[in-house]
Amino acid sequence: MDSTEVINPATGAVFREVPSNGLAETDAAIARAQRAFLSWREVAPGDRARLLRRFAAVVGDHIEELAGLEVRNSGHTIGNARWEAGNVRDVLDFYAGAPERLSGRQIPVAGGLDVTFHEPLGVVGIIVPWNFPMPIAGWGFAPALAAGNTVVLKPAELTPLTAIRLGELALEAGLPEDVFTVLPGKGRVVGQRFVTHPAVRKVCFTGSTEVGKSIMAGCADQVKRVTLELGGKSANVVFADADLERAAASAPGGVFDNAGQDCCARSRLLVQDSVYERFLALLEPAVKAFRVQDPALETAEMGPLISAGHRTKVASYTDGADVAFAGAAPDGDGWWFPPTVLLARSADDPHWREEVFGPVLSVLPFRDEAEAIRLANDTEYGLSGSIWTRDLGRALRVSRGVETGNLSVNSHSSVRYWTPFGGMKQSGLGRELGPDALLSFTDVKNVFISTDS
């Protein structure tokens, strides 16, 4: 079996090798998951809930271990990595309450009784990206397992370690063999087989819009369900009446968190023209104070980019651009890049239009509410965004006008596990998290029982 080198992006050094599964191993894992589904779906809802709660507790007992793995494997700051491991625990706990509440309906009909059931789909294939390996995995496997499906999960080639460990912890918690399988390997082999294998009844993919389109097209051949969470180019819209000091202080975290490698990053900053210069003056010290450090340090706010190739791609967006100001980043080994603010000359600038997926913020002024909405919507993406204003009416009008799946007013928070998350336009299809996510892992079955004599 082939293997993949795992590299610490803070140092550029290889520190582990992970087996890379091929087609035969993938087919075997799917077959085992299909057999396990027959018994897992029959586990009583209360017992399935108890197993998920136990899984959550075991993850909770290993927060520091998982966080340490993510710091070395993904370059995430230790504070972020602890949150990410805790999010897996919390999402498991949240969906542990679902099996006993997965209720159908009784629908009034003539001549009998009509009821609906939510039936699990079968084997679910989950393809996880490298930017948030733990949380995005949990957002898929927790509701899928709670609904009675079995899961085969493919972690990103660059960041497989925490997923592999979560698979081990699932067994330690008592989940039956083959109910939750982690299968490292290449996307074009393992991930593509999720698309083509008839026993995989749903694919959950988080990643680029380009790859998401190909997965959706492949799944159409078998009328296979998909959930897609794809790219983003989210706007941070600051009106003149906003609390400018607070908006400027929070803007770096809204785009530079996780080194900007976040589909929800507010990488387009729209500032009302009457306060444009003042806001930039407030923003500059906040950007320069943003701490880019060894991600293992408790004080680190941002770590390195994921790879040398990705750093080259991010840097290409700053070549020839109008740099307003930038922060600092460590020298030496590792894939470091400073937080950088660019002034957009127009809405056609590549760094304004394209998803950079790095710590690069593009700034553009706007005149009024109508232009703010037009510029925010002038993108193929629609995943997240922020609006800063003290005017409640404006907040509601602009929120309804901006075409995006998740918005925050006077905040940069995009994700809560108890509320829906997903995109519009080419940012995705379907919703994760929240109380209804479980339903996307089920089929609705309608049963009519005649009472005629």
C-alpha positions in Angstrom: 0.0 0.0 0.0 1.2 3.5 -0.8 1.8 6.0 1.9 1.6 9.8 2.3 4.0 12.0 4.2 2.5 14.2 6.9 4.3 17.6 7.1 4.3 20.2 9.9 3.5 23.4 8.1 5.2 25.5 10.9 8.5 23.8 10.2 8.2 22.2 6.8 9.4 18.9 8.3 7.9 15.5 7.7 6.9 13.9 11.0 4.8 10.9 10.1 3.7 8.7 7.2 0.1 7.5 6.8 -1.1 4.6 4.6 -2.9 5.7 1.4 -5.7 3.3 0.6 -6.4 2.2 -2.9 -9.5 1.1 -4.8 -9.6 -2.5 -3.3 -9.3 -1.2 0.2 -12.0 1.4 -0.4 -14.4 -1.2 -1.9 -13.7 -3.5 1.1 -14.4 -0.8 3.6 -17.7 0.2 1.9 -18.8 -3.4 1.8 -18.1 -3.8 5.5 -20.0 -0.5 6.2 -22.9 -1.8 4.2 -23.1 -5.0 6.2 -22.8 -3.1 9.5 -25.7 -0.9 8.4 -28.1 -3.8 8.6 -27.5 -4.1 12.4 -26.8 -0.4 13.2 -30.1 0.7 11.8 -31.8 -1.7 14.2 -30.1 -0.5 17.3 -32.8 1.0 19.6 -32.8 4.8 19.5 -32.0 5.1 23.2 -29.0 2.8 22.8 -27.7 4.6 19.7 -28.0 7.8 21.7 -26.1 6.4 24.6 -23.3 5.2 22.3 -23.0 8.7 20.8 -22.9 10.3 24.2 -20.2 7.9 25.2 -18.3 8.8 22.0 -18.6 12.5 22.9 -17.3 11.8 26.4 -14.3 9.9 25.1 -13.5 12.8 22.6 -13.8 15.2 25.6 -11.2 13.1 27.5 -8.8 13.5 24.6 -9.1 17.2 23.8 -5.5 18.1 24.5 -4.2 15.1 22.5 -6.4 15.9 19.5 -5.5 19.6 19.7 -1.8 18.8 19.8 -2.1 16.6 16.7 -3.9 19.4 14.8 -1.3 22.0 15.8 1.5 19.8 14.3 -0.5 18.5 11.3 -2.5 21.6 10.2 -0.6 24.6 11.8 -3.7 25.7 13.7 -3.1 27.7 16.8 -3.5 25.7 20.0 -6.5 27.8 21.1 -8.3 27.2 17.8 -7.4 23.5 17.9 -8.8 23.0 21.4 -12.0 24.7 20.2 -12.2 22.4 17.1 -11.8 19.2 19.2 -14.4 20.5 21.6 -16.7 21.2 18.7 -16.6 17.5 17.8 -17.5 16.6 21.3 -20.3 19.2 21.4 -21.7 18.2 18.0 -21.8 14.5 19.0 -23.6 15.5 22.3 -26.1 17.6 20.3 -27.0 14.8 17.9 -27.0 12.2 20.6 -30.3 13.7 21.5 -31.6 13.1 18.0 -32.3 9.4 17.7 -35.1 9.4 20.2 -36.6 12.6 18.6 -36.5 11.5 15.0 -40.3 11.5 14.8 -42.5 11.1 11.7 -46.0 12.5 11.4 -49.5 11.3 11.5 -51.4 12.9 8.6 -55.2 13.1 8.6 -56.7 11.1 5.7 -60.0 9.5 4.8 -60.4 5.7 5.3 -57.4 5.0 7.4 -54.3 6.1 9.2 -51.4 7.7 7.4 -48.0 7.9 9.1 -44.5 8.8 8.0 -41.1 7.3 9.0 -37.6 8.7 8.6 -35.5 5.8 7.3 -31.7 5.9 7.2 -30.1 6.0 3.8 -27.4 3.4 4.2 -23.6 4.1 3.8 -22.7 7.8 3.8 -19.3 8.9 2.3 -17.8 12.0 3.9 -15.0 13.9 2.2 -13.2 16.3 4.6 -11.0 19.3 3.6 -7.7 20.2 5.1 -8.6 23.6 6.6 -10.9 22.4 9.4 -10.3 18.6 9.6 -12.1 17.9 13.0 -15.2 20.1 13.0 -16.2 19.5 9.4 -15.8 15.7 9.9 -18.1 15.9 13.0 -20.7 18.0 11.2 -21.1 15.1 8.8 -20.6 11.9 10.8 -22.5 12.9 14.0 -26.0 13.4 12.4 -25.4 10.6 9.9 -24.7 8.1 12.7 -27.5 9.4 14.8 -30.0 8.8 11.9 -28.9 5.2 11.7 -26.5 5.3 8.8 -22.9 4.0 8.7 -20.1 6.3 7.7 -16.9 6.0 5.6 -14.9 9.2 6.0 -12.0 10.3 3.8 -9.7 12.9 5.5 -7.7 15.3 3.4 -4.4 13.9 2.3 -2.5 16.8 4.0 -4.3 16.5 7.3 -5.4 12.9 8.2 -4.2 12.5 11.7 -7.1 13.8 13.9 -9.6 11.9 11.7 -7.7 8.7 12.2 -7.6 9.2 15.9 -11.4 10.0 16.0 -12.0 6.6 14.3 -10.0 4.9 17.0 -11.9 6.8 19.8 -15.2 5.7 18.3 -14.2 2.1 18.8 -12.9 2.9 22.3 -16.4 4.4 23.0 -18.1 1.2 22.0 -19.4 1.9 18.5 -19.6 -1.4 16.6 -16.9 -2.2 14.1 -17.4 -0.7 10.6 -20.1 1.7 11.7 -17.6 4.5 11.5 -14.6 4.0 9.3 -11.8 6.5 8.5 -10.1 5.8 5.2 -7.1 7.9 4.3 -6.2 8.1 0.6 -6.2 10.2 -2.5 -9.3 12.1 -3.5 -9.3 10.8 -7.0 -9.3 7.2 -5.6 -11.2 7.1 -2.3 -13.3 10.1 -2.8 -14.2 9.3 -6.4 -15.2 5.8 -5.3 -17.7 7.3 -2.9 -19.3 8.9 -5.9 -19.3 5.8 -8.1 -20.0 3.0 -5.7 -23.7 2.1 -5.7 -23.7 1.2 -2.0 -22.8 4.7 -1.0 -26.1 6.5 -0.9 -25.0 10.0 0.0 -21.8 12.0 -0.3 -20.9 15.0 1.9 -18.2 17.1 0.5 -16.5 20.3 1.7 -13.9 21.9 -0.6 -13.6 23.8 -3.8 -16.5 24.7 -6.0 -14.7 23.1 -9.0 -14.4 19.7 -7.3 -17.9 20.0 -5.8 -19.4 20.4 -9.3 -17.7 17.3 -10.5 -18.9 15.3 -7.4 -22.4 16.6 -8.0 -22.3 15.6 -11.7 -21.0 12.1 -10.8 -23.6 11.6 -8.1 -26.4 12.4 -10.6 -25.6 9.2 -12.5 -27.0 7.2 -9.6 -29.4 9.9 -8.3 -27.2 10.0 -5.2 -27.8 12.6 -2.6 -25.1 15.2 -1.9 -24.4 17.9 0.6 -21.9 20.4 -0.7 -20.1 23.2 1.3 -17.9 24.9 -1.2 -16.1 28.2 -1.7 -16.7 31.6 -0.3 -15.8 35.3 -0.8 -17.7 36.8 2.0 -18.3 40.5 2.5 -17.8 42.5 5.7 -20.0 45.6 5.3 -19.3 48.6 7.5 -21.8 51.5 7.5 -20.9 55.0 8.7 -23.2 54.7 11.8 -21.5 51.5 13.1 -19.3 51.3 16.1 -16.2 51.8 14.0 -13.6 51.1 16.8 -15.3 47.7 17.5 -15.7 46.9 13.8 -12.0 47.7 13.1 -10.7 45.8 16.1 -12.7 42.6 15.1 -12.0 42.7 11.3 -8.6 41.0 11.5 -10.1 38.0 13.3 -12.9 37.8 10.8 -10.5 37.2 7.9 -7.1 36.2 9.3 -8.3 33.4 11.6 -6.9 30.1 10.5 -4.6 32.1 8.3 -7.5 33.0 6.1 -8.0 29.4 5.2 -11.7 29.6 5.9 -14.6 29.5 3.4 -16.4 32.0 5.7 -13.5 34.5 5.9 -14.7 38.0 5.5 -12.1 38.7 2.8 -13.9 41.6 1.1 -14.2 44.7 3.3 -16.8 47.2 2.2 -16.6 50.6 4.0 -19.0 53.5 3.5 -17.1 56.3 1.8 -17.8 58.9 4.4 -15.8 57.0 7.0 -13.4 55.1 4.7 -10.2 56.9 5.6 -11.0 56.9 9.3 -11.8 53.2 9.3 -8.5 52.3 7.6 -6.6 54.3 10.2 -8.4 52.3 12.9 -7.8 49.0 11.0 -4.0 49.4 10.5 -2.9 49.0 14.2 -5.3 46.1 14.6 -3.8 44.3 11.6 -0.2 45.0 12.7 -0.9 43.8 16.2 -2.4 40.4 15.0 0.0 37.8 16.4 1.4 35.4 13.8 3.5 33.0 15.9 4.4 29.3 16.5 0.9 27.8 16.6 1.8 25.9 19.8 2.1 29.1 21.7 -0.9 30.1 23.8 -0.5 33.7 22.5 -0.7 32.8 18.8 -3.6 34.3 16.9 -2.5 32.9 13.5 -0.2 30.1 12.3 1.3 29.2 8.9 -0.4 28.3 5.7 -0.9 24.6 5.0 1.8 24.1 2.3 4.5 25.7 0.2 2.4 25.4 -2.9 -0.5 27.2 -1.2 1.7 30.0 0.1 2.9 30.6 -3.5 -0.7 30.8 -4.7 -1.7 33.2 -1.9 1.4 35.4 -2.6 0.5 35.7 -6.3 -2.6 37.8 -5.4 -0.4 40.5 -3.8 2.0 40.8 -6.8 1.4 44.2 -8.3 -1.5 45.0 -6.0 -1.9 48.2 -4.0 -0.8 47.1 -0.5 -2.3 49.4 2.2 -0.4 47.8 5.1 0.6 44.4 6.4 1.4 42.7 9.6 4.5 40.6 10.5 5.2 36.8 10.2 8.1 34.7 11.3 11.1 34.1 9.0 12.7 30.8 8.3 11.2 27.4 7.8 7.5 26.8 7.5 4.8 28.2 5.3 4.4 31.7 6.9 2.6 34.7 5.3 1.9 38.0 6.9 -1.7 39.4 7.3 -2.0 41.7 4.3 -4.6 44.5 3.4 -5.0 45.4 -0.2 -6.9 48.4 -1.7 -9.1 47.3 -4.5 -8.9 49.6 -7.5 -12.2 48.2 -8.8 -14.5 45.2 -8.3 -12.7 43.5 -11.1 -9.4 43.0 -9.2 -8.6 39.3 -8.9 -7.9 39.6 -5.1 -11.4 41.2 -4.8 -13.2 38.6 -6.9 -11.4 35.3 -6.4 -11.2 33.2 -3.2 -7.6 33.7 -2.1 -8.0 31.4 0.9 -5.2 33.1 2.8 -4.6 36.1 5.1 -5.4 38.7 2.4 -8.1 41.4 2.9 -9.4 43.5 0.0 -11.0 46.9 0.8 -13.4 48.9 -1.4 -15.6 51.9 -0.5 -19.3 52.2 -1.2 -21.7 55.1 -1.3 -25.1 53.9 0.1 -27.1 50.9 1.2 -28.1 49.9 -2.4 -24.5 49.9 -3.6 -23.4 47.9 -0.6 -25.9 45.2 -1.4 -25.0 45.2 -5.1 -21.2 44.9 -4.4 -21.8 42.2 -1.7 -23.8 40.2 -4.2 -21.4 40.7 -7.1 -19.8 37.3 -6.7 -20.6 33.7 -7.6 -20.4 32.8 -3.9 -22.8 33.2 -1.1 -21.6 31.5 2.1 -21.3 34.0 4.9 -20.8 37.7 5.8 -21.1 40.5 8.3 -23.0 43.8 8.6 -21.9 46.6 10.9 -24.5 49.2 11.8 -26.4 50.6 14.8 -29.6 50.9 12.7 -31.8 47.8 13.2 -34.0 48.5 10.2 -30.9 48.7 8.0 -29.5 45.5 9.5 -32.7 43.7 8.5 -33.0 45.3 5.1 -29.4 44.5 4.2 -29.5 41.0 5.7 -32.5 40.2 3.5 -30.8 41.8 0.5 -27.4 40.0 0.7 -27.5 36.6 -1.1 -25.7 34.4 1.4 -26.5 31.5 3.7 -25.1 32.9 7.0 -25.0 36.5 8.1 -23.9 38.2 11.4 -24.8 41.7 12.4 -22.1 43.4 14.5 -20.3 40.1 14.7 -18.2 37.7 12.7 -19.7 34.5 14.0 -20.8 32.0 11.2 -21.1 28.7 12.9 -23.1 27.4 15.8 -23.8 23.7 15.9 -27.4 24.3 16.9 -28.2 26.5 13.9 -28.2 25.7 10.2 -25.0 26.3 8.1 -24.6 26.3 4.4 -24.3 28.4 1.3 -26.3 29.9 -1.6 -25.3 30.1 -5.3 -22.0 28.4 -5.9 -21.1 28.2 -2.2 -23.0 24.9 -1.8 -26.1 22.8 -1.6 -27.9 21.7 1.5 -27.5 22.6 5.1 -25.4 21.2 7.9 -25.8 21.5 11.7 -28.9 22.7 13.5 -32.0 20.7 14.4 -32.9 19.7 10.8 -29.5 18.4 9.6 -30.5 14.8 10.6 -33.3 14.8 8.1 -30.9 15.1 5.1 -29.5 11.7 6.1 -32.9 10.0 5.9 -35.7 9.2 3.4 -39.3 9.9 4.3 -41.4 6.8 4.0 -45.2 7.2 3.9 -47.4 4.4 5.1 -51.2 4.3 4.7 -53.2 1.8 6.9 -56.7 1.2 5.7 -59.4 1.0 8.4 -62.2 0.1 6.1 -64.0 -3.1 7.1 
